[in-house]
Amino acid sequence: MNGLEQEYAGRIVFQKLNADEPDGRAALKAYQAPGHPTVVLLDEQGRQVWMRTGAMPKEVYLEGIKTLLSGP
């Protein structure tokens, strides 16, 4: 995630899953992700607030993080 794990440590929990392993396949199915890589951002209640599929530049991920941190 282009260093975002370190930049947002303590504010956001990052979890990486492998789509070739059972947990990763289950996550793709649960979030109805069309492929991988997929990034899903969840709020504190576990609700999906943002999702993108495919390799993205850091700026796209920052848009999602801003959406997540701005709250409802």
Backbone as ProteinMPNN parsed JSONL, in Angstrom:
{"seq_chain_A": "MNGLEQEYAGRIVFQKLNADEPDGRAALKAYQAPGHPTVVLLDEQGRQVWMRTGAMPKEVYLEGIKTLLSGP", "coords_chain_A": {"N_chain_A": [[0.82, -1.197, 0.0], [2.048, 1.133, -0.561], [3.482, 2.397, 1.588], [1.505, 3.382, 3.235], [0.635, 1.92, 5.394], [2.462, 2.398, 7.461], [2.242, 5.166, 7.696], [-0.378, 5.542, 8.592], [-0.514, 4.028, 10.862], [-1.896, 2.919, 13.889], [-4.168, 4.39, 13.522], [-5.577, 3.215, 11.493], [-6.313, -0.148, 10.824], [-4.563, -2.433, 9.001], [-4.992, -5.192, 6.883], [-3.763, -7.861, 5.12], [-4.706, -10.134, 2.663], [-4.373, -13.203, 0.924], [-5.521, -14.005, -2.218], [-5.358, -16.557, -3.14], [-5.587, -18.232, -1.031], [-7.689, -19.798, 1.494], [-8.896, -17.854, 3.343], [-8.566, -15.466, 1.926], [-10.018, -15.987, -0.454], [-12.553, -16.236, 0.671], [-12.951, -13.638, 1.64], [-12.965, -12.148, -0.765], [-15.329, -13.141, -1.843], [-17.2, -12.453, 0.17], [-17.168, -9.649, 0.116], [-17.934, -9.238, -2.404], [-16.057, -8.75, -4.385], [-14.786, -7.95, -7.56], [-12.399, -8.966, -8.512], [-8.831, -9.275, -8.141], [-5.867, -7.396, -7.355], [-7.819, -6.259, -4.584], [-8.919, -3.568, -2.629], [-10.497, -2.995, 0.353], [-12.172, -0.819, 2.444], [-13.215, -0.567, 5.727], [-15.484, 0.722, 8.164], [-15.487, 1.468, 11.733], [-17.552, -0.113, 12.634], [-17.533, -2.21, 10.962], [-18.661, -1.834, 8.499], [-18.643, -1.54, 4.989], [-17.024, 1.1, 3.418], [-15.634, 1.904, 1.241], [-14.26, 0.713, -1.819], [-11.953, -0.587, -4.139], [-10.749, -2.097, -7.095], [-7.907, -3.524, -8.57], [-4.579, -2.473, -9.481], [-3.531, 0.517, -8.032], [-2.553, 3.995, -7.891], [-0.938, 5.637, -5.128], [-2.369, 7.971, -4.469], [-5.04, 7.404, -5.047], [-5.698, 5.522, -3.101], [-5.392, 7.197, -0.9], [-7.603, 8.887, -1.222], [-9.679, 7.119, -0.548], [-8.978, 6.579, 2.122], [-9.291, 9.106, 3.261], [-12.052, 9.364, 2.964], [-12.858, 7.28, 4.657], [-11.846, 8.153, 7.177], [-13.199, 10.526, 7.517], [-15.703, 9.861, 8.295], [-19.274, 9.254, 8.865]], "CA_chain_A": [[0.0, 0.0, 0.0], [2.888, 2.318, -0.793], [3.881, 3.058, 2.82], [0.368, 3.901, 3.991], [0.526, 1.185, 6.658], [3.258, 3.114, 8.458], [1.72, 6.523, 7.839], [-1.648, 5.535, 9.315], [-0.435, 3.079, 11.972], [-2.578, 3.399, 15.08], [-5.447, 4.986, 13.139], [-6.233, 2.258, 10.611], [-5.766, -1.506, 10.882], [-4.394, -2.986, 7.669], [-4.934, -6.647, 6.843], [-3.526, -8.345, 3.767], [-5.127, -11.507, 2.446], [-3.964, -13.767, -0.352], [-6.696, -14.532, -2.919], [-5.156, -17.975, -3.417], [-5.77, -18.968, 0.223], [-9.105, -19.823, 1.884], [-9.363, -16.583, 3.92], [-8.619, -14.481, 0.849], [-11.159, -16.307, -1.316], [-13.769, -15.922, 1.435], [-13.093, -12.172, 1.675], [-13.393, -11.713, -2.103], [-16.743, -13.502, -1.97], [-17.998, -11.688, 1.148], [-17.258, -8.251, -0.302], [-18.326, -9.268, -3.818], [-14.979, -8.118, -5.139], [-14.759, -8.493, -8.913], [-11.091, -9.529, -8.823], [-7.79, -8.872, -7.198], [-5.993, -6.969, -5.957], [-8.938, -5.423, -4.169], [-8.77, -2.907, -1.336], [-11.793, -2.699, 0.965], [-12.041, -0.068, 3.691], [-14.367, -0.754, 6.604], [-15.52, 1.623, 9.314], [-15.323, 0.793, 13.024], [-18.639, -1.068, 12.807], [-17.35, -3.25, 9.972], [-19.396, -1.519, 7.267], [-17.804, -1.159, 3.856], [-17.19, 2.499, 3.031], [-14.877, 2.186, 0.021], [-13.63, -0.466, -2.417], [-11.394, -0.436, -5.478], [-10.076, -3.298, -7.585], [-6.834, -3.262, -9.517], [-3.444, -1.707, -8.956], [-3.861, 1.946, -8.011], [-1.522, 4.854, -7.301], [-1.133, 6.012, -3.725], [-3.372, 9.036, -4.356], [-6.378, 6.799, -5.051], [-5.893, 4.966, -1.757], [-5.564, 8.327, 0.013], [-9.003, 9.306, -1.338], [-10.466, 6.186, 0.261], [-8.655, 6.778, 3.536], [-9.951, 10.357, 3.672], [-13.472, 9.021, 3.089], [-12.988, 6.474, 5.865], [-11.571, 8.928, 8.386], [-14.15, 11.636, 7.662], [-16.899, 9.33, 8.961], [-20.587, 9.531, 8.254]], "C_chain_A": [[0.861, 1.256, 0.0], [3.23, 3.094, 0.479], [2.734, 3.577, 3.663], [0.182, 3.178, 5.323], [1.269, 1.907, 7.774], [2.668, 4.496, 8.737], [0.45, 6.573, 8.692], [-1.683, 4.508, 10.448], [-1.075, 3.688, 13.213], [-3.92, 4.04, 14.784], [-6.281, 4.039, 12.28], [-5.534, 0.914, 10.775], [-5.73, -2.036, 9.454], [-4.308, -4.502, 7.775], [-4.777, -7.069, 5.389], [-3.937, -9.812, 3.7], [-4.702, -11.941, 1.055], [-5.177, -14.423, -1.001], [-6.561, -16.014, -3.256], [-5.308, -18.841, -2.17], [-7.228, -18.872, 0.666], [-9.633, -18.504, 2.459], [-9.502, -15.501, 2.855], [-9.788, -14.727, -0.086], [-12.468, -15.961, -0.629], [-14.01, -14.42, 1.477], [-13.549, -11.64, 0.322], [-14.886, -11.969, -2.293], [-17.612, -12.628, -1.072], [-18.197, -10.241, 0.706], [-17.636, -8.112, -1.775], [-17.319, -8.524, -4.686], [-14.889, -8.755, -6.521], [-13.432, -9.138, -9.311], [-10.087, -9.119, -7.778], [-6.619, -8.293, -7.947], [-7.225, -6.093, -5.735], [-8.625, -4.85, -2.807], [-10.17, -2.543, -0.856], [-11.515, -1.949, 2.255], [-13.345, -0.183, 4.458], [-14.314, 0.249, 7.734], [-15.421, 0.809, 10.598], [-16.407, -0.243, 13.298], [-18.557, -2.207, 11.787], [-18.123, -3.036, 8.687], [-18.43, -1.057, 6.185], [-18.081, 0.29, 3.476], [-16.497, 2.827, 1.709], [-14.286, 0.894, -0.49], [-13.14, -0.116, -3.815], [-10.675, -1.735, -5.835], [-9.067, -2.907, -8.65], [-5.726, -2.469, -8.852], [-3.746, -0.219, -9.1], [-2.671, 2.744, -7.483], [-1.917, 5.236, -5.87], [-2.246, 7.037, -3.553], [-4.799, 8.486, -4.328], [-6.676, 6.204, -3.678], [-6.107, 6.085, -0.736], [-6.989, 8.883, -0.043], [-9.895, 8.418, -0.467], [-10.226, 6.377, 1.74], [-9.305, 8.056, 4.055], [-11.442, 10.132, 3.852], [-13.706, 8.246, 4.375], [-12.866, 7.316, 7.121], [-12.533, 10.095, 8.583], [-15.455, 11.183, 8.32], [-18.173, 9.71, 8.26], [-20.995, 10.989, 8.385]], "O_chain_A": [[0.453, 2.305, 0.498], [3.265, 4.325, 0.455], [2.972, 4.163, 4.719], [-0.361, 3.746, 6.271], [0.771, 2.016, 8.894], [2.609, 4.933, 9.886], [0.231, 7.536, 9.427], [-2.757, 4.158, 10.937], [-0.82, 4.846, 13.544], [-4.732, 4.219, 15.691], [-7.511, 4.051, 12.326], [-4.308, 0.85, 10.855], [-6.758, -2.08, 8.778], [-3.63, -5.031, 8.656], [-5.569, -6.677, 4.532], [-3.572, -10.62, 4.554], [-4.677, -11.137, 0.123], [-5.797, -15.302, -0.403], [-7.546, -16.657, -3.618], [-5.171, -20.062, -2.248], [-7.934, -17.953, 0.251], [-10.727, -18.079, 2.089], [-10.447, -14.714, 2.883], [-10.481, -13.786, -0.474], [-13.39, -15.45, -1.265], [-15.152, -13.973, 1.363], [-14.422, -10.774, 0.26], [-15.611, -11.132, -2.829], [-18.645, -12.12, -1.508], [-19.272, -9.673, 0.9], [-17.656, -7.01, -2.322], [-17.682, -7.775, -5.593], [-14.912, -9.981, -6.637], [-13.356, -9.794, -10.35], [-10.436, -8.678, -6.683], [-6.392, -8.672, -9.096], [-7.609, -5.297, -6.593], [-8.126, -5.554, -1.928], [-10.929, -1.875, -1.558], [-10.709, -2.394, 3.072], [-14.427, 0.065, 3.927], [-13.235, 0.594, 8.216], [-15.285, -0.414, 10.548], [-16.207, -1.153, 14.103], [-19.43, -3.075, 11.76], [-18.234, -3.949, 7.869], [-17.514, -0.276, 6.445], [-19.229, 0.669, 3.241], [-16.732, 3.883, 1.123], [-13.852, 0.056, 0.301], [-13.828, 0.565, -4.575], [-10.071, -2.382, -4.979], [-9.337, -2.072, -9.513], [-5.918, -1.87, -7.794], [-4.163, 0.241, -10.163], [-1.868, 2.221, -6.71], [-3.083, 5.158, -5.482], [-2.994, 6.972, -2.577], [-5.668, 9.044, -3.657], [-7.778, 6.364, -3.153], [-6.91, 5.941, 0.186], [-7.525, 9.305, 0.982], [-10.758, 8.912, 0.259], [-11.167, 6.341, 2.532], [-9.816, 8.08, 5.174], [-12.037, 10.655, 4.795], [-14.655, 8.529, 5.106], [-13.69, 7.206, 8.03], [-12.669, 10.602, 9.697], [-16.218, 12.001, 8.834], [-18.176, 10.379, 7.226], [-22.069, 11.373, 7.922]]}, "name": "protein", "num_of_chains": 1, "seq": "MNGLEQEYAGRIVFQKLNADEPDGRAALKAYQAPGHPTVVLLDEQGRQVWMRTGAMPKEVYLEGIKTLLSGP"}
